[in-house]
Amino acid sequence: PVVLVLQIAWDALDASLVKFPGDPTLAEALCDVYLKGMKQAKTAAEGLLPALLTSLVNIYRGTRSAKCLEVAGTAVEIYGHNPATRNTFQMLLQEMNAVS
């Protein structure tokens, strides 16, 4: 059910980022949601990974929150074993390096 909840809530989560860009409290809260979702759903949430990482980069751009790096590390830990996600993680690394 975690993946379904995230899918349903995704538009609202994205809208909150647009409405409150750079808000550090929102950034922390969304990162917590992403972390808990990945840890609970594990490989079932792999289909959400591109959207999640895009959102994560946008949060990081606006806040430079260390929590974003924690989410990125957890994503690599959970999904990094899959060769299909290699390009996704290369994009994440390039995007986050460009921000820093």
DRENGU-759199 format. One record per residue (C-alpha): residue number from 1; residue in one letter; x, y, z. Coordinates in pm, whole numbers, padded with zeros to 5 digits, always signed. Example, Ala and Ser with C-alpha at 12.3 -4.5 7.8 and 13.67 -1.06 7.14 Angstrom:
! DRENGU-759199
@i:1; aa:a; u:+01230; v:-00450; w:+00780;
@i:2; aa:s; u:+01367; v:-00106; w:+00714;
***
This chain:
! DRENGU-759199
@i:1; aa:p; u:+00000; v:+00000; w:+00000;
@i:2; aa:v; u:+00294; v:+00241; w:+00045;
@i:3; aa:v; u:+00352; v:+00271; w:-00328;
@i:4; aa:l; u:-00017; v:+00339; w:-00393;
@i:5; aa:v; u:-00024; v:+00609; w:-00125;
@i:6; aa:l; u:+00285; v:+00775; w:-00272;
@i:7; aa:q; u:+00140; v:+00760; w:-00623;
@i:8; aa:i; u:-00184; v:+00920; w:-00508;
@i:9; aa:a; u:-00007; v:+01187; w:-00304;
@i:10; aa:w; u:+00261; v:+01266; w:-00563;
@i:11; aa:d; u:+00082; v:+01562; w:-00725;
@i:12; aa:a; u:+00014; v:+01719; w:-00386;
@i:13; aa:l; u:+00377; v:+01672; w:-00281;
@i:14; aa:d; u:+00500; v:+01837; w:-00602;
@i:15; aa:a; u:+00249; v:+02119; w:-00564;
@i:16; aa:s; u:+00377; v:+02191; w:-00215;
@i:17; aa:l; u:+00728; v:+02235; w:-00355;
@i:18; aa:v; u:+00600; v:+02482; w:-00612;
@i:19; aa:k; u:+00398; v:+02676; w:-00357;
@i:20; aa:f; u:+00674; v:+02687; w:-00093;
@i:21; aa:p; u:+01007; v:+02669; w:-00279;
@i:22; aa:g; u:+01313; v:+02661; w:-00057;
@i:23; aa:d; u:+01120; v:+02601; w:+00263;
@i:24; aa:p; u:+01360; v:+02400; w:+00483;
@i:25; aa:t; u:+01084; v:+02253; w:+00701;
@i:26; aa:l; u:+00897; v:+02127; w:+00396;
@i:27; aa:a; u:+01221; v:+01990; w:+00251;
@i:28; aa:e; u:+01289; v:+01791; w:+00567;
@i:29; aa:a; u:+00932; v:+01661; w:+00579;
@i:30; aa:l; u:+00932; v:+01550; w:+00216;
@i:31; aa:c; u:+01270; v:+01384; w:+00257;
@i:32; aa:d; u:+01130; v:+01194; w:+00555;
@i:33; aa:v; u:+00834; v:+01080; w:+00343;
@i:34; aa:y; u:+01068; v:+00967; w:+00065;
@i:35; aa:l; u:+01295; v:+00783; w:+00310;
@i:36; aa:k; u:+01011; v:+00604; w:+00484;
@i:37; aa:g; u:+00847; v:+00517; w:+00154;
@i:38; aa:m; u:+01164; v:+00366; w:+00010;
@i:39; aa:k; u:+01246; v:+00176; w:+00327;
@i:40; aa:q; u:+00894; v:+00034; w:+00357;
@i:41; aa:a; u:+00826; v:-00046; w:-00008;
@i:42; aa:k; u:+01180; v:-00149; w:-00107;
@i:43; aa:t; u:+01186; v:-00276; w:-00466;
@i:44; aa:a; u:+00810; v:-00222; w:-00510;
@i:45; aa:a; u:+00877; v:+00153; w:-00522;
@i:46; aa:e; u:+01145; v:+00127; w:-00789;
@i:47; aa:g; u:+00904; v:+00259; w:-01053;
@i:48; aa:l; u:+00876; v:+00584; w:-00856;
@i:49; aa:l; u:+01252; v:+00631; w:-00848;
@i:50; aa:p; u:+01290; v:+00870; w:-01146;
@i:51; aa:a; u:+01016; v:+01103; w:-01019;
@i:52; aa:l; u:+01142; v:+01079; w:-00661;
@i:53; aa:l; u:+01498; v:+01163; w:-00759;
@i:54; aa:t; u:+01387; v:+01452; w:-00981;
@i:55; aa:s; u:+01192; v:+01590; w:-00688;
@i:56; aa:l; u:+01489; v:+01531; w:-00461;
@i:57; aa:v; u:+01720; v:+01732; w:-00688;
@i:58; aa:n; u:+01467; v:+02016; w:-00694;
@i:59; aa:i; u:+01448; v:+02014; w:-00314;
@i:60; aa:y; u:+01828; v:+02012; w:-00291;
@i:61; aa:r; u:+01854; v:+02302; w:-00537;
@i:62; aa:g; u:+01625; v:+02511; w:-00321;
@i:63; aa:t; u:+01751; v:+02422; w:+00024;
@i:64; aa:r; u:+02088; v:+02243; w:+00014;
@i:65; aa:s; u:+01940; v:+02023; w:+00287;
@i:66; aa:a; u:+02170; v:+01745; w:+00407;
@i:67; aa:k; u:+01857; v:+01530; w:+00437;
@i:68; aa:c; u:+01850; v:+01517; w:+00055;
@i:69; aa:l; u:+02189; v:+01351; w:+00059;
@i:70; aa:e; u:+02058; v:+01096; w:+00308;
@i:71; aa:v; u:+01768; v:+01017; w:+00075;
@i:72; aa:a; u:+02006; v:+00984; w:-00220;
@i:73; aa:g; u:+02230; v:+00748; w:-00022;
@i:74; aa:t; u:+01935; v:+00535; w:+00084;
@i:75; aa:a; u:+01813; v:+00517; w:-00275;
@i:76; aa:v; u:+02154; v:+00393; w:-00389;
@i:77; aa:e; u:+02161; v:+00143; w:-00104;
@i:78; aa:i; u:+01818; v:+00002; w:-00188;
@i:79; aa:y; u:+01811; v:+00029; w:-00568;
@i:80; aa:g; u:+02177; v:+00057; w:-00668;
@i:81; aa:h; u:+02216; v:-00317; w:-00728;
@i:82; aa:n; u:+01988; v:-00302; w:-01032;
@i:83; aa:p; u:+02175; v:-00228; w:-01358;
@i:84; aa:a; u:+01858; v:-00066; w:-01495;
@i:85; aa:t; u:+01888; v:+00215; w:-01240;
@i:86; aa:r; u:+02248; v:+00300; w:-01330;
@i:87; aa:n; u:+02152; v:+00583; w:-01568;
@i:88; aa:t; u:+01910; v:+00723; w:-01313;
@i:89; aa:f; u:+02182; v:+00741; w:-01049;
@i:90; aa:q; u:+02431; v:+00891; w:-01294;
@i:91; aa:m; u:+02178; v:+01166; w:-01363;
@i:92; aa:l; u:+02128; v:+01217; w:-00990;
@i:93; aa:l; u:+02501; v:+01252; w:-00929;
@i:94; aa:q; u:+02545; v:+01496; w:-01217;
@i:95; aa:e; u:+02249; v:+01707; w:-01109;
@i:96; aa:m; u:+02353; v:+01722; w:-00743;
@i:97; aa:n; u:+02713; v:+01803; w:-00837;
@i:98; aa:a; u:+02588; v:+02084; w:-01059;
@i:99; aa:v; u:+02400; v:+02231; w:-00763;
@i:100; aa:s; u:+02688; v:+02209; w:-00516;
***
